């Protein structure tokens, strides 16, 4: 498993293999630099941006499907949490996570001193390099984003019904 990249199957195997927490701590230590103080908040802001964009998209889809709901959209999205609201407001949080972290990683990679420091600390540590981390996040995004989009569209279709 050491020579294999971070595919979804390999990530699942990694999670189920004994000693996972020790390897995860090693990856964490190997990838942390002073630049993370700058780029981690940027990644979290990107997560928020992706979440907001998806929620707006699902509300827009709802308005396209049910234009008569425009005046009561505020009341449809408030009150106790319904299944439709959960699909519209909560599910995008999961699909936004890999996208936001990928954005933070790309911005860090585009900053030469940050890229050099990060690659130096990641040498010899499994899945800690920029390329492997991005590949892992991309594979996770390939799973979570389509599921999130489908569930959000379902939520937009059943909101208030």
C-alpha positions as a Markdown table, in Angstrom:
| # | Residue | x | y | z |
|---|---|---|---|---|
| 1 | Unk | 0.0 | 0.0 | 0.0 |
| 2 | Unk | 3.0 | 2.3 | 0.4 |
| 3 | Unk | 3.5 | 2.7 | -3.3 |
| 4 | Unk | -0.1 | 3.4 | -4.1 |
| 5 | Unk | -1.6 | 6.8 | -4.5 |
| 6 | Unk | -4.5 | 8.3 | -2.5 |
| 7 | Unk | -7.5 | 6.8 | -4.3 |
| 8 | Unk | -10.8 | 6.4 | -2.5 |
| 9 | Unk | -10.1 | 2.7 | -2.1 |
| 10 | Unk | -6.6 | 3.4 | -0.7 |
| 11 | Unk | -7.9 | 6.1 | 1.6 |
| 12 | Unk | -10.6 | 3.7 | 3.0 |
| 13 | Unk | -7.9 | 1.0 | 3.4 |
| 14 | Unk | -5.7 | 3.6 | 5.2 |
| 15 | Unk | -8.5 | 4.5 | 7.6 |
| 16 | Unk | -9.1 | 0.8 | 8.4 |
| 17 | Unk | -5.5 | -0.2 | 8.9 |
| 18 | Unk | -4.1 | -0.3 | 12.4 |
| 19 | Unk | -1.8 | 2.5 | 13.3 |
| 20 | Unk | -3.8 | 5.0 | 11.2 |
| 21 | Unk | -3.7 | 7.7 | 13.9 |
| 22 | Unk | 0.1 | 7.5 | 14.2 |
| 23 | Unk | 0.5 | 7.9 | 10.4 |
| 24 | Unk | -2.1 | 10.7 | 10.4 |
| 25 | Unk | -0.1 | 12.6 | 13.1 |
| 26 | Unk | 3.1 | 12.1 | 11.1 |
| 27 | Unk | 1.4 | 13.5 | 8.0 |
| 28 | Unk | 0.1 | 16.4 | 10.0 |
| 29 | Unk | 3.5 | 17.2 | 11.5 |
| 30 | Unk | 5.2 | 16.9 | 8.1 |
| 31 | Unk | 2.9 | 19.2 | 6.3 |
| 32 | Unk | 2.7 | 22.0 | 8.9 |
| 33 | Unk | 4.7 | 25.1 | 8.2 |
| 34 | Unk | 4.5 | 28.7 | 9.4 |
| 35 | Unk | 2.7 | 29.4 | 6.1 |
| 36 | Unk | -0.3 | 27.4 | 7.3 |
| 37 | Unk | -1.1 | 30.3 | 9.6 |
| 38 | Unk | -1.9 | 32.3 | 6.5 |
| 39 | Unk | -3.4 | 29.7 | 4.1 |
| 40 | Unk | -5.5 | 27.6 | 6.5 |
| 41 | Unk | -7.9 | 30.6 | 7.2 |
| 42 | Unk | -8.0 | 31.1 | 3.4 |
| 43 | Unk | -9.0 | 27.5 | 2.9 |
| 44 | Unk | -11.8 | 27.9 | 5.5 |
| 45 | Unk | -13.0 | 31.1 | 3.8 |
| 46 | Unk | -13.0 | 29.2 | 0.5 |
| 47 | Unk | -15.1 | 26.5 | 2.2 |
| 48 | Unk | -17.6 | 29.2 | 3.2 |
| 49 | Unk | -17.6 | 30.6 | -0.2 |
| 50 | Unk | -18.3 | 27.3 | -1.9 |
| 51 | Unk | -21.0 | 26.6 | 0.7 |
| 52 | Unk | -22.7 | 29.9 | 0.1 |
| 53 | Unk | -22.5 | 29.5 | -3.7 |
| 54 | Unk | -24.1 | 26.1 | -3.6 |
| 55 | Unk | -26.9 | 27.3 | -1.2 |
| 56 | Unk | -27.6 | 30.2 | -3.6 |
| 57 | Unk | -27.7 | 27.8 | -6.5 |
| 58 | Unk | -30.2 | 25.5 | -4.8 |
| 59 | Unk | -32.4 | 28.4 | -3.8 |
| 60 | Unk | -32.2 | 29.7 | -7.4 |
| 61 | Unk | -33.2 | 26.3 | -8.7 |
| 62 | Unk | -36.2 | 26.2 | -6.3 |
| 63 | Unk | -37.3 | 29.6 | -7.6 |
| 64 | Unk | -36.9 | 28.4 | -11.2 |
| 65 | Unk | -39.1 | 25.4 | -10.4 |
| 66 | Unk | -41.6 | 27.3 | -8.2 |
| 67 | Unk | -41.7 | 30.9 | -9.1 |
| 68 | Unk | -44.8 | 31.5 | -7.0 |
| 69 | Unk | -42.6 | 30.8 | -3.9 |
| 70 | Unk | -40.6 | 34.0 | -4.4 |
| 71 | Unk | -42.7 | 36.0 | -1.8 |
| 72 | Unk | -42.6 | 33.2 | 0.8 |
| 73 | Unk | -39.0 | 32.1 | 0.3 |
| 74 | Unk | -38.0 | 33.7 | 3.6 |
| 75 | Unk | -40.7 | 31.7 | 5.5 |
| 76 | Unk | -39.8 | 28.5 | 3.6 |
| 77 | Unk | -36.2 | 28.7 | 4.7 |
| 78 | Unk | -36.8 | 29.6 | 8.4 |
| 79 | Unk | -38.4 | 27.7 | 11.2 |
| 80 | Unk | -37.6 | 24.2 | 12.4 |
| 81 | Unk | -35.3 | 22.2 | 10.2 |
| 82 | Unk | -37.0 | 20.2 | 7.5 |
| 83 | Unk | -35.5 | 17.5 | 5.3 |
| 84 | Unk | -35.5 | 20.0 | 2.3 |
| 85 | Unk | -33.7 | 22.6 | 4.4 |
| 86 | Unk | -31.1 | 20.1 | 5.5 |
| 87 | Unk | -30.5 | 19.1 | 1.9 |
| 88 | Unk | -30.2 | 22.7 | 0.8 |
| 89 | Unk | -28.2 | 24.1 | 3.8 |
| 90 | Unk | -26.3 | 21.3 | 5.5 |
| 91 | Unk | -25.3 | 18.9 | 2.6 |
| 92 | Unk | -23.3 | 21.6 | 0.8 |
| 93 | Unk | -21.0 | 21.9 | 3.8 |
| 94 | Unk | -19.7 | 18.4 | 3.1 |
| 95 | Unk | -19.1 | 19.0 | -0.6 |
| 96 | Unk | -17.4 | 22.3 | 0.1 |
| 97 | Unk | -14.7 | 20.8 | 2.4 |
| 98 | Unk | -12.5 | 19.3 | -0.3 |
| 99 | Unk | -13.0 | 22.2 | -2.6 |
| 100 | Unk | -12.0 | 24.8 | 0.0 |
| 101 | Unk | -8.9 | 22.9 | 1.1 |
| 102 | Unk | -7.9 | 22.3 | -2.5 |
| 103 | Unk | -8.2 | 26.1 | -3.1 |
| 104 | Unk | -6.1 | 26.8 | -0.1 |
| 105 | Unk | -3.5 | 24.3 | -1.2 |
| 106 | Unk | -3.4 | 25.7 | -4.7 |
| 107 | Unk | -2.9 | 29.3 | -3.4 |
| 108 | Unk | -0.1 | 28.0 | -1.1 |
| 109 | Unk | 1.5 | 26.2 | -4.0 |
| 110 | Unk | 1.4 | 29.4 | -6.1 |
| 111 | Unk | 3.4 | 31.2 | -3.4 |
| 112 | Unk | 7.0 | 30.0 | -4.1 |
| 113 | Unk | 8.4 | 30.3 | -0.5 |
| 114 | Unk | 5.3 | 28.5 | 0.9 |
| 115 | Unk | 5.6 | 25.8 | -1.7 |
| 116 | Unk | 9.3 | 25.2 | -1.0 |
| 117 | Unk | 8.8 | 25.0 | 2.8 |
| 118 | Unk | 5.8 | 22.7 | 2.4 |
| 119 | Unk | 7.5 | 20.3 | 0.0 |
| 120 | Unk | 10.6 | 20.2 | 2.1 |
| 121 | Unk | 8.7 | 19.2 | 5.2 |
| 122 | Unk | 6.6 | 16.6 | 3.2 |
| 123 | Unk | 9.6 | 14.7 | 1.8 |
| 124 | Unk | 9.5 | 11.0 | 2.5 |
| 125 | Unk | 6.0 | 11.1 | 4.2 |
| 126 | Unk | 3.2 | 9.1 | 2.5 |
| 127 | Unk | 0.6 | 11.3 | 0.8 |
| 128 | Unk | 2.0 | 14.5 | 2.3 |
| 129 | Unk | 3.3 | 16.1 | -0.9 |
| 130 | Unk | 1.2 | 18.8 | -2.7 |
| 131 | Unk | 0.5 | 16.5 | -5.6 |
| 132 | Unk | -0.6 | 13.5 | -3.4 |
| 133 | Unk | -2.7 | 15.7 | -1.1 |
| 134 | Unk | -4.4 | 17.4 | -4.0 |
| 135 | Unk | -5.1 | 14.0 | -5.6 |
| 136 | Unk | -6.6 | 12.7 | -2.4 |
| 137 | Unk | -8.8 | 15.8 | -2.0 |
| 138 | Unk | -9.8 | 15.6 | -5.7 |
| 139 | Unk | -10.8 | 12.0 | -5.3 |
| 140 | Unk | -12.9 | 12.9 | -2.2 |
| 141 | Unk | -14.4 | 15.8 | -4.1 |
| 142 | Unk | -15.3 | 13.5 | -7.0 |
| 143 | Unk | -17.4 | 11.6 | -4.5 |
| 144 | Unk | -18.9 | 14.3 | -2.3 |
| 145 | Unk | -19.6 | 17.1 | -4.9 |
| 146 | Unk | -21.9 | 15.1 | -7.2 |
| 147 | Unk | -23.7 | 13.6 | -4.2 |
| 148 | Unk | -24.1 | 17.1 | -2.7 |
| 149 | Unk | -25.4 | 18.6 | -5.9 |
| 150 | Unk | -27.9 | 15.8 | -6.4 |
| 151 | Unk | -29.1 | 16.0 | -2.8 |
| 152 | Unk | -29.3 | 19.8 | -3.0 |
| 153 | Unk | -31.4 | 19.7 | -6.2 |
| 154 | Unk | -33.7 | 17.2 | -4.5 |
| 155 | Unk | -34.0 | 19.6 | -1.5 |
| 156 | Unk | -34.7 | 22.5 | -3.9 |
| 157 | Unk | -37.5 | 20.4 | -5.5 |
| 158 | Unk | -39.2 | 19.4 | -2.3 |
| 159 | Unk | -38.8 | 22.7 | -0.3 |
| 160 | Unk | -42.2 | 23.7 | 1.0 |
| 161 | Unk | -44.0 | 20.6 | -0.6 |
